[in-house]
Amino acid sequence: MIMPTPSLDIMPCTLREMIEQSAAQHPDLLALATIDGERHTYNDVLHRSRDIAAYLASHGVQPGDRIAIIGENSPHWGMTYLGITSMGAVAVPILPDFPAGDIGRIVRHAEVSGVFVSSRLYEKLDGLSSAETGPVVLLDDFTVIPPGTAPADVAGSTFRREPALTFSMDQPAPAHAIRQDDLAVIVYTSGTTGHSKGVMLTHGNVVADAFGLLQIVDVHPGDRMLSILPLSHTYECTIGLVTPLMIGATVYYMQKPPTAAILLPALEQVRPTIMLSVPLIIEKIYKAKIQPELTRTPLLRKLHSMPFARKLLHRVAGKKLLKIFGGELRIFAIGGAPLAPDVELFLREGKFPYAIGYGLTETAPLIAGTSPMFTRYRSTGPALPGTALRIADPHPGTGEGEIQVKGPTVMRGYYRDPERTREVFTPDGWMKTGDLGTMESDGYVFIKGRLKNMILGPSGKNIYPEELEAIINESDTVRESVVYEHQNRLVALVHLDYEKLQKALHQLSETDIRKKVNGMLADLQKEINERVPLYARIHKFIEQAEPFQKTPTQKIKRHLYIP
């Protein structure tokens, strides 16, 4: 297999070494920016991170101490992350969507020595004492928030401001030596099981993951990345911040959530060459904009059902989609959850430059992936260079087994949780991913579903809810679904596309709406059961009126819905 020429020859050992190397090689290139706002060169980022490190050291923060970051995406977030890790302290990124109670538990569990927080999220610290938070710095402008300041005073900017940093291009590098194996980050997951764990990642874990990615994708100095996912998640932090900064690319941030009204002008202005996404974003675009156009007339529906004509239609639609994304996109990386098969087929046949990645927070995160040139339908690609994968105890007939991983990106363990750490590793040192899959002879991985979600059918066949959900979700009247086992029978919870159904349900009585919806669910059940094997037929379809609650990577929190 021909792979892209490596974009970086020598891997830095630590995050501090990474930003120092990049600033030396690309001092005046733009590193971090906002749309119509801040612009920071690599030199700026290096020296501002040193200012942050100096501030922490002056307040008694020692190497190994934990510092929380609670804020929306911004250049200041990235500089804070680098400042904390550059002086040997440990960054604790906390997801902005976490409720105040969860944030309080994380702050206490991590025993932080300081907090950087945005003004909008400061109220989530209410109830925590200054002894629990340490000094609190406002991410917006790096001013200190005095202990006891009320959220209303921060929101209204009426508190007494004291600058935390004095920007200096002469600030020396932190004196403390940092090793590859030193802890850099603790990431508290928000998983589908509801049990938050503190994943401990070293400098070597994060740097090796970013460097490994640069060996398989073609990224250059000056590439433009538009960030739309939360930096507090490892996917965006490693691949969307560390990786571009390692190579000399520019990351742009939006100052508001990426709704269509905000995102479309940003795409036109930045004309990104690289973007990271979760499946839900591109799936929504496909279902709302592309699929209706491809099937809007009987003739188009007939043509779309014919493989040759469908490919031509997809090619035309793919060109239009690429233009919407600015026209210069080379890599549209998708990860964090499985991509719907029909959407991947469209991207593939439409020649849209998508790439699939597979990973876990526990692996910093990427385990396997490819560049857009080497994607294979329904595969996540082969293991990252330097990473080993195996299928444990493969089924003799199907080759399916648990995917296990070993390599430089695998976490040290769960913070202050030795029991769960022991459970996730095999005696010979492989980390259990909890995912079931197969692997082809050339290393390409195909994921079937989560081990804990697998259902053993009455005939002894393995049933993967994720595969059934993908078939259900292909219906143009369905937004999302959850399949589970109840009393030895399969049940599907279905959240319908109520925007599309609005015309059909308009002006109907409550009784008639219920009859209409029940009829649609019955039709859907019949349609799906005709497409799946006898042992995987679904006994009952139930309407889920509200959208499912999700993790930051838009995976449904299944534990909330399965009895």
GULOKE-118805 format. One record per residue (C-alpha): x, y, z; residue in one letter. Coordinates in steps of 0.25 Angstrom, whole numbers, plus 5000, padded with zeros to 4 digits. Example, Ala and Ser with C-alpha at 12.3 -4.5 7.8 and 13.67 -1.06 7.14 Angstrom:
504949825031A
505549965029S
END
This chain:
500050005000M
500550144996I
500450235008M
500650395009P
502050445011T
502250465026P
501950615029S
502850615041L
504250535042D
504550545057I
503550525068M
503650625080P
503650565093C
502650655101T
501650765098L
502650865102R
503650815093E
502550815082M
502150955083I
503651005084E
503950925072Q
502850985064S
503051125069A
504551115064A
504151065051Q
502951145048H
503051275057P
502151365049D
501151265043L
499751285049L
499451175059A
498151205066L
497051305062A
495651335063T
494651375052I
494851525051D
495551535064G
496851495071E
498051445063R
499251385069H
500551335063T
501351215067Y
502251315074N
501151375082D
500551245086V
501951195091L
502151325100H
500751335105R
500851185109S
502151225117R
501351335123D
500351245128I
501351145133A
502051255141A
500751305147Y
500451165152L
501851145158A
501751285165S
500551235172H
501151105177G
500751005166V
501650895166Q
501950785155P
500850685156G
499850775161D
498450775154R
497950905148I
496450905142A
496050975129I
494550995127I
494251085115G
493751085101E
494751075089N
495651185087S
497151215085P
497251245100H
496751105103W
497951045095G
498951135101M
498551105115T
498650955112Y
500050975107L
500451065118G
499950965129I
500650845122T
501850925119S
502250945134M
501950805137G
500550815143A
499450735139V
498250795130A
496850745134V
495950795123P
494450785127I
493350785117L
492550915117P
491250835116D
491450765129F
490450805140P
491050885152A
490950765161G
491850675152D
492850795150I
492850805165G
493150655167R
494250655157I
494950775163V
494850705176R
495350575171H
496450635163A
496850715175E
497150835166V
498150945170S
497451045161G
496351075150V
496351145137F
494851175134V
494051255124S
493151365129S
491951285123R
492251165131L
492751225144Y
491351205150E
491651055150K
492751075160L
491651135170D
491651045182G
493151015182L
494051085192S
495351155188S
496051045196A
495450945186E
495751025173T
497051095177G
497251225169P
496251245158V
496651315145V
495651365134L
495951305121L
495351415114D
496451515117D
497351445127F
496951535139T
496851475153V
495451455159I
495551495174P
495051385184P
493551395187G
493251475174T
491751445170A
491351395157P
490551515154A
491751605156D
492551525146V
491451515136A
491351665137G
492851695138S
492651775150T
493751705159F
495051765162R
496051715151R
497451675154E
498351635142P
498851495144A
499851505132L
500851605127T
501051575112F
502551565110S
503351515098M
504551495108D
503851405117Q
504851285119P
504451145118A
503951075130P
505151015138A
504550885142H
505050765133A
503850685127I
503950545123R
503150465112Q
502550375123D
502050495132D
500550515133L
500050625124A
498550615124V
497350555132I
496150545124V
494850515131Y
493950435121T
492450455119S
492150315114G
490950235109T
490950165123T
490850285131G
492050255139H
493050365138S
494550325139K
495850405140G
496650355128V
498150385131M
498950425118L
500450455118T
501250545109H
501650425101G
500250375099N
499750505093V
500950535085V
501050395079A
499650405075D
499750535068A
501150495062F
500550355057G
499350425050L
500350515043L
500950385037Q
499650355030I
499050485026V
499550595017D
499550715026V
500450835023H
500950965029P
499851075026G
498750975025D
497451035031R
496550955041M
495251005045L
494850955059S
493450915062I
493650805073L
493950835088P
495350845092L
495150775105S
494850645098H
496150575094T
495750555079Y
495750705077E
496950735087C
497950635081T
497550635066I
496950775065G
497950855074L
499250775076V
499350715062T
499250845054P
500150915064L
501150805062M
501250825047I
501050985046G
499550985042A
498551095046T
497351065055V
496151155054Y
495051165065Y
493651215064M
493151305075Q
491751245075K
491251105075P
491351045060P
489851065056T
489651065041A
489551225042A
490851235048I
491551115041L
491251145027L
491951285027P
493051235035A
493351125024L
493251225013E
494251315020Q
495251215025V
495151115013R
495751005022P
496650905016T
496350805028I
495150785038M
494850685049L
493450645051S
492550545058V
491550465049P
490350535054L
490750665047I
490950605033I
489750515035E
488850635038K
489350705026I
489050585018Y
487650555023K
487250705023A
487850755010K
488350645001I
487450525002Q
486150605000P
486850664987E
487250524982L
485850464984T
484950584982R
484250534969T
483750394965P
484850394954L
485950434963L
485550324973R
485550224962K
486950264957L
487450264971H
487050124973S
487950084961M
489450074965P
490050144952F
489050254952A
489150274967R
490650284966K
490550404956L
489450474965L
490450454977H
491550514969R
490750634966V
490250654980A
491750624985G
492250744977K
491150834983K
491450794997L
492950814995L
492650954990K
491750985003I
492950945011F
493851055004G
494350974992G
495750944997E
495450835007L
496450715006R
496150645019I
494850625026F
495150535037A
493950465044I
494050395058G
493450385071G
492350285067A
491950195056P
491550265042L
490250225036A
490450135024P
489650215014D
490350335018V
491650275016E
491250215002L
490850354998F
492150415003L
492950304996R
492150314983E
492150464983G
493650474984K
493550554997F
494950545004P
494450475016Y
495350395025A
494850305037I
495650285050G
495450195062Y
495950225076G
495650245090L
495950345101T
496850235107E
497650235095T
497850385093A
496950365085P
497350305071L
497550155069I
497250135054A
496950215042G
497350255028T
497450375019S
496350395009P
497150324998M
497050195005F
495750185012T
494950055011R
493450045012Y
493050015026R
494450005031S
495250095041T
496550065034G
497749995040P
498450025053A
499250155054L
500750145052P
501450085065G
500050035070T
499749885071A
498349825070L
497849685071R
496449615071I
496449545084A
495749405084D
495249415070P
493949335067H
494349225058P
493249245048G
493149405047T
494549445052G
493849535062E
494449565075G
494849685085E
495849785079I
497049805088Q
498149905087V
499549925091K
500550035088G
501050175092P
499650245092T
499050155102V
498750225115M
499450205129R
498150165135G
496950235142Y
497250335152Y
497050285167R
496350165162D
497350045162P
496249945161E
495649995148R
497050005143T
497349865146R
496049815139E
496349885126V
497649825124F
497949675121T
499049605128P
499949615116D
499749765115G
498749785105W
497649885107M
496249845105K
495449935096T
494049875099G
493849875084D
493549755076L
494049745062G
494849675051T
496149705044M
496549675030E
497849615026S
498449755022D
498049805036G
496749885032Y
495849875044V
494249865044F
493549895056I
492249815059K
491849885072G
492049895087R
492249765094L
491349805106K
490249835096N
490349705088M
489049615089I
489149465088L
487949425080G
487049305083P
487749225072S
489149255078G
489449365068K
490049495072N
489149615069I
489849755069Y
488849865072P
489749965065E
489549895052E
488049895054L
487950035058E
488750075045A
487650005036I
486550075044I
487250215043N
487250205028E
485750225028S
485550375024D
484450385035T
485450345046V
486450425053R
487150325063E
486850195070S
487250105081V
487049955080V
487049865092Y
486649735098E
485449725107H
484849595112Q
485649515102N
485049605090R
485649715082L
485049855084V
485349985076A
485150125082L
485050215071V
485150365070H
484450415058L
484750535049D
483650625054Y
484050735044E
483850655032K
482550595038L
481950735042Q
481150745029K
480550605030A
480150635045L
479750775043H
478350805048Q
478050665052L
477450635066S
478250575077E
477550445075T
477850445060D
479250485062I
479450365071R
478750275060K
479650325049K
480950315057V
480550165062N
480250135047G
481650185043M
482350105053L
481649985049A
481950005034D
483450035039L
483449905047Q
482949825035K
483949895025E
485149865035I
484749725038N
484749695023E
486249735022R
486849665034V
487049515037P
485949445044L
486749435057Y
486949585058A
485449625055R
484949735064I
483749705073H
483249845076K
483449985071F
483250095082I
483250245079E
484350325087Q
483650465087A
484950545091E
486350535085P
487250435092F
488250495102Q
489650485096K
491150495100T
492050605095P
492350515082T
490850495080Q
490750355084K
489350325091I
489450295106K
488850165105R
488750135119H
487750245121L
486750165112Y
486950015114I
486049955125P
END
